[in-house]
């Protein structure tokens, strides 16, 4: 699944050299400062390692979706202060990505200094992956480092194009991500279990179709599970369900059967007549006892216990999506319980656990186990495309 790629270990003497480093600084902002700097924390080791070795580091990033035009509210200068705070270093802001202004700025920077280029998406050549645009940026650098896995599923000039014009390396965060993903699906210890949750089957069809051929246990939760239950002839009442996809669900289960993959669907469920916190109509029942006016909102405790036993027989776990409507109590119970079991097995050393996607990160944080998994990817789209078995252009460019 994974070809070899160059890392910072492959760099020679870089003192005085200019490193063009693609990072993800698309931070959530409120009142002029970032509400979450996880993405900066992730790239900090790469940036500091390069500065300590005496390189002049130029950071390339996007911010928002300016669609190829300058927007005063989308300049990367808005995140400069937050980045400086995390790195503990001053940064020079450079309002261009190429040309004489960049050239002059490089002349002013000393070895080990950092410059932050403006939003690379201000130029239409970025999203078009224009070769001349990439060449223009590359002209200022001696080598290229990609440390933005979250943008690796996009073939843009700064994520893919630059690798064709300069020696290209994976940064430390990218390297960790690729190694973790390889351990999860590329070259995993078997048996492998995958937890796939979320509201709709339609958004995860490619994921499910890829996984049934690669894992031994497929655990389906969330609203998606209702579509699979309906496909099995279960009356799911008022539950969220894509009835038009039951034939597809049956096809996936048949494929799993032939591939020796066991699909786990809940047999007891938590239901209510209305979707609200701790509703009066809350009850737990067998899946065949769901009333016509009830909706399934979580996996039941017996099924969760059985799923925990499945994980105990596995060596690897890939997790994407919650098992129930976890944002509203008590429909977070199944996700929290199974996540804690997975975390305990990981801490015991019997399970390699890799999780990813926005909802998943939030659910694991809510369960208090985000730091107890082997690896938690903060990349949304890129993680999903990797689970679909797709080649990510930004990663492929590093192996060229």
C-alpha positions in Angstrom: 0.0 0.0 0.0 2.8 2.4 0.9 5.9 3.1 -1.2 9.0 4.4 0.6 9.3 8.2 0.9 12.1 10.6 1.8 12.0 12.1 5.3 14.0 14.8 7.1 16.6 12.1 7.9 17.6 12.1 4.3 18.6 15.7 4.3 22.3 16.6 4.3 23.8 19.8 5.5 21.0 22.4 5.1 22.6 25.5 6.8 21.7 28.6 4.7 19.4 26.6 2.4 15.8 27.7 1.8 13.2 25.1 2.8 9.7 25.5 1.4 7.5 23.8 3.9 3.8 23.1 3.2 1.8 23.2 6.5 -1.9 23.3 7.5 -2.6 26.6 9.2 -6.3 26.7 8.4 -7.1 27.4 12.0 -10.6 28.0 13.5 -10.6 31.7 14.6 -12.7 33.8 17.0 -12.2 37.4 17.8 -8.8 37.5 16.0 -7.2 34.5 17.6 -7.2 30.8 17.1 -9.6 28.7 19.2 -7.6 25.5 18.4 -3.8 25.3 17.5 -3.6 21.5 17.2 -2.5 21.9 13.6 0.4 24.2 14.5 1.5 21.9 17.3 1.6 19.1 14.7 4.0 20.9 12.4 6.1 22.4 15.2 8.7 19.5 15.3 9.4 19.8 11.6 9.8 23.6 11.6 12.0 23.7 14.6 14.2 20.8 13.4 14.8 22.7 10.1 15.6 26.0 11.9 17.9 24.3 14.3 19.8 22.9 11.4 20.2 26.5 10.0 17.8 26.4 7.2 15.7 29.5 6.3 12.1 28.2 6.5 9.4 29.6 4.3 5.9 28.4 5.4 3.3 27.8 2.6 -0.3 27.5 3.7 -3.9 28.2 2.7 -6.5 29.9 4.8 -10.2 29.6 3.9 -11.4 29.5 0.4 -10.6 32.8 -1.4 -11.0 31.1 -4.9 -7.9 32.5 -6.5 -8.3 36.1 -5.5 -6.9 38.3 -2.7 -9.2 38.7 0.3 -8.2 41.0 3.1 -9.9 38.7 5.6 -8.2 35.6 4.5 -4.5 36.5 4.7 -2.3 34.0 6.5 -1.1 37.1 8.5 -4.2 36.5 10.7 -2.7 33.3 12.1 0.9 34.7 12.4 0.6 35.5 16.1 -0.8 32.1 17.0 2.0 30.3 15.1 4.6 32.5 16.7 3.2 31.6 20.1 3.3 27.9 19.5 6.8 27.9 18.0 8.2 30.4 20.5 9.8 32.3 17.7 9.3 35.5 15.7 8.1 35.1 12.1 8.5 37.4 9.2 5.2 37.8 7.2 5.8 37.9 3.4 2.7 39.2 1.5 3.5 37.2 -1.7 4.4 33.6 -2.6 7.0 34.4 -5.4 8.8 37.2 -7.1 11.1 40.1 -5.9 9.3 40.6 -2.5 10.0 37.0 -1.6 13.6 37.2 -3.0 14.3 40.3 -0.9 12.8 38.7 2.2 15.0 35.7 1.9 17.9 38.1 1.8 16.9 39.7 5.1 16.2 36.3 6.8 19.2 34.9 8.7 19.9 31.1 8.9 17.3 29.5 11.2 14.7 32.3 10.7 11.1 31.7 9.6 9.0 33.5 7.0 5.3 33.0 6.5 4.1 33.4 2.9 0.6 34.7 2.2 -2.4 32.5 1.4 -1.3 30.3 -1.5 -5.0 30.1 -2.6 -5.0 33.9 -3.4 -3.5 32.7 -6.8 -5.6 30.7 -9.2 -2.5 28.6 -10.1 -2.6 26.9 -6.7 -5.9 24.9 -7.0 -5.3 24.5 -10.8 -1.9 22.9 -9.9 -0.4 25.1 -12.6 3.1 24.0 -13.4 4.4 27.5 -14.1 2.9 28.7 -10.8 4.6 25.8 -8.9 7.9 26.6 -10.8 7.6 30.2 -9.7 7.4 29.3 -6.0 10.0 26.6 -6.4 12.5 29.1 -7.8 12.9 30.5 -4.2 13.6 27.2 -2.5 16.4 24.6 -2.3 14.1 21.8 -1.2 10.4 21.1 -0.4 8.9 19.6 2.7 5.3 18.5 2.9 3.9 18.3 6.4 0.2 18.8 5.6 -1.4 15.3 5.4 -4.8 17.0 5.8 -4.3 18.6 2.3 -2.6 15.6 0.7 -5.8 14.4 -1.0 -5.8 17.6 -3.2 -3.5 17.8 -6.2 -2.6 21.5 -5.8 0.6 23.4 -6.7 1.7 23.6 -3.1 0.7 20.0 -2.1 1.7 18.1 -5.3 3.2 20.4 -8.0 6.2 21.6 -6.0 7.5 18.0 -5.6 8.1 17.9 -9.3 10.4 21.0 -9.2 12.4 20.4 -6.0 13.8 17.5 -4.0 10.8 16.6 -1.8 10.6 15.2 1.7 7.9 14.2 4.2 7.9 16.3 7.4 7.7 14.7 10.8 3.9 14.9 11.1 3.4 13.6 7.6 5.9 10.8 8.3 4.1 9.8 11.6 0.7 9.8 9.8 2.0 7.7 6.9 3.6 5.1 9.2 0.5 4.9 11.4 -1.8 4.4 8.3 0.6 1.8 6.9 0.4 -0.1 10.2 -3.4 0.1 10.1 -4.3 -0.9 6.6 -1.1 -1.1 4.5 0.7 -3.8 6.3 -1.3 -4.5 9.4 -1.1 -7.2 12.1 -4.2 -9.3 11.7 -7.0 -9.8 12.6 -8.0 -6.2 11.8 -11.3 -4.6 12.9 -12.8 -1.5 11.4 -15.4 0.7 13.2 -17.4 2.7 10.7 -20.1 5.0 12.0 -21.8 8.2 11.0 -25.2 9.2 9.7 -25.3 7.9 6.1 -24.1 4.9 4.1 -24.1 7.1 1.0 -21.1 9.1 2.3 -19.1 6.0 3.2 -19.9 3.6 0.4 -16.4 3.6 -1.0 -14.9 3.2 2.5 -17.2 0.1 3.2 -16.4 -1.4 -0.2 -12.7 -1.1 0.3 -12.7 -2.3 3.9 -14.6 -5.5 3.4 -11.8 -6.9 1.4 -9.1 -5.7 3.8 -10.4 -6.4 7.4 -11.7 -9.4 9.3 -14.3 -7.6 11.3 -16.4 -4.6 10.1 -18.4 -3.0 12.9 -21.1 -0.7 11.6 -22.8 1.9 13.8 -24.5 5.3 13.7 -27.4 6.0 11.3 -25.6 3.8 8.7 -26.4 0.7 10.8 -30.1 1.3 10.4 -29.8 1.0 6.6 -28.0 -2.4 7.0 -30.6 -3.5 9.5 -33.4 -2.6 7.1 -31.6 -4.5 4.4 -31.8 -7.5 6.7 -35.5 -7.1 7.0 -35.6 -5.3 10.4 -38.3 -2.7 10.8 -36.4 0.4 12.0 -39.4 2.6 12.7 -38.8 6.3 12.4 -35.0 5.9 12.5 -32.7 7.7 10.1 -32.4 5.2 7.2 -31.6 5.3 3.5 -34.2 2.8 2.3 -33.1 3.3 -1.3 -29.6 1.8 -0.4 -30.7 -1.5 1.1 -29.8 -3.4 -2.1 -26.3 -1.8 -1.9 -26.0 -2.7 1.8 -26.9 -6.3 0.9 -24.3 -6.3 -1.8 -21.6 -5.1 0.7 -22.6 -7.9 3.1 -22.4 -10.5 0.4 -18.9 -9.2 -0.6 -17.8 -9.3 3.0 -19.1 -12.9 3.3 -17.0 -14.0 0.3 -14.0 -12.2 1.6 -14.2 -13.8 5.1 -15.1 -10.5 6.8 -17.7 -10.6 9.6 -20.1 -7.6 9.5 -21.2 -6.7 13.0 -24.6 -5.0 13.3 -26.3 -4.1 16.7 -28.8 -6.6 18.0 -29.9 -4.5 20.9 -30.4 -0.8 20.5 -31.3 2.3 22.4 -34.5 3.9 21.1 -36.7 7.0 21.8 -39.8 8.6 20.3 -38.1 12.0 20.1 -34.4 13.0 19.6 -33.6 15.0 22.8 -31.3 14.6 25.8 -32.6 11.9 28.2 -36.1 11.7 26.7 -39.0 10.2 28.7 -39.6 7.6 26.0 -36.0 6.3 26.3 -35.7 2.5 26.3 -33.3 -0.3 25.3 -34.7 -3.2 23.2 -33.9 -6.0 20.7 -33.7 -4.6 17.1 -36.8 -6.6 16.2 -38.8 -4.8 18.9 -38.4 -1.2 17.6 -41.9 0.5 17.5 -43.2 2.2 14.4 -43.0 5.6 16.2 -39.5 5.0 17.7 -36.0 5.8 16.4 -32.7 4.0 17.0 -30.2 6.5 18.5 -27.5 4.3 19.8 -26.1 0.7 20.0 -27.3 -1.2 23.1 -25.1 -2.3 26.0 -25.2 -6.0 25.2 -24.0 -5.4 21.6 -21.3 -3.1 22.9 -20.0 -5.7 25.3 -19.9 -8.3 22.4 -18.0 -5.8 20.2 -15.5 -5.3 23.1 -15.0 -9.0 23.0 -14.4 -8.9 19.3 -11.7 -6.2 19.8 -10.0 -8.4 22.3 -9.4 -10.9 19.6 -7.9 -8.3 17.2 -4.5 -6.9 16.7 -5.4 -3.8 14.7 -8.3 -1.3 14.7 -9.2 1.5 12.3 -12.0 3.8 13.6 -14.0 6.4 11.6 -17.3 7.7 12.9 -19.4 7.4 16.2 -21.7 4.4 17.0 -24.7 6.6 18.0 -25.8 10.2 18.2 -22.9 10.9 20.6 -23.4 14.7 20.8 -26.6 14.1 22.9 -26.6 12.2 26.1 -27.2 9.3 26.8 -26.7 8.4 23.1 -23.0 8.7 23.6 -22.8 5.6 25.8 -21.9 3.0 23.2 -19.2 5.1 21.5 -17.7 6.0 24.9 -17.7 2.4 26.2 -16.2 0.9 23.0 -13.6 3.7 22.7 -12.5 3.0 26.3 -12.2 -0.7 25.7 -10.1 0.0 22.5 -7.9 2.5 24.5 -7.3 0.0 27.3 -6.3 -2.7 24.8 -4.0 -0.2 23.1 -2.4 0.7 26.4 -1.9 -3.0 27.2 0.0 -3.3 24.0 -2.3 -5.9 22.4 -4.0 -3.5 19.9 -2.7 -1.0 17.3 -5.5 1.6 17.1 -5.8 4.3 14.4 -8.7 6.7 14.3 -9.5 9.7 12.2 -12.1 12.2 11.0 -13.6 15.2 12.7 -16.5 13.5 14.5 -14.3 10.7 15.5 -11.7 12.9 17.1 -14.5 14.8 19.0 -16.0 11.5 20.2 -12.7 10.1 21.4 -11.9 13.4 23.2 -15.4 13.2 24.8 -14.6 9.7 26.0 -11.4 11.0 27.4 -9.2 8.5 25.4 -7.9 10.6 22.5 -4.4 10.3 23.8 -4.7 6.6 24.5 -5.1 5.4 20.9 -1.9 4.6 18.9 -2.6 7.4 16.4 -5.5 9.9 15.9 -5.5 11.7 12.6 -7.0 15.1 12.5 -7.3 15.0 8.7 -10.9 14.7 7.6 -11.1 14.3 3.8 -7.6 12.9 3.4 -8.2 10.2 6.1 -11.5 9.2 4.4 -10.0 9.0 1.0 -7.2 6.9 2.5 -9.8 4.6 4.0 -11.4 4.4 0.5 -8.1 2.9 -0.7 -7.4 5.9 -3.0 -3.9 7.2 -3.8 -3.4 10.6 -2.3 -1.6 13.0 -4.8 0.3 14.8 -2.1 1.7 11.5 -0.7 2.3 10.0 -4.2 4.4 13.0 -5.1 6.8 12.3 -2.2 7.5 8.8 -3.4 8.2 9.8 -7.0 
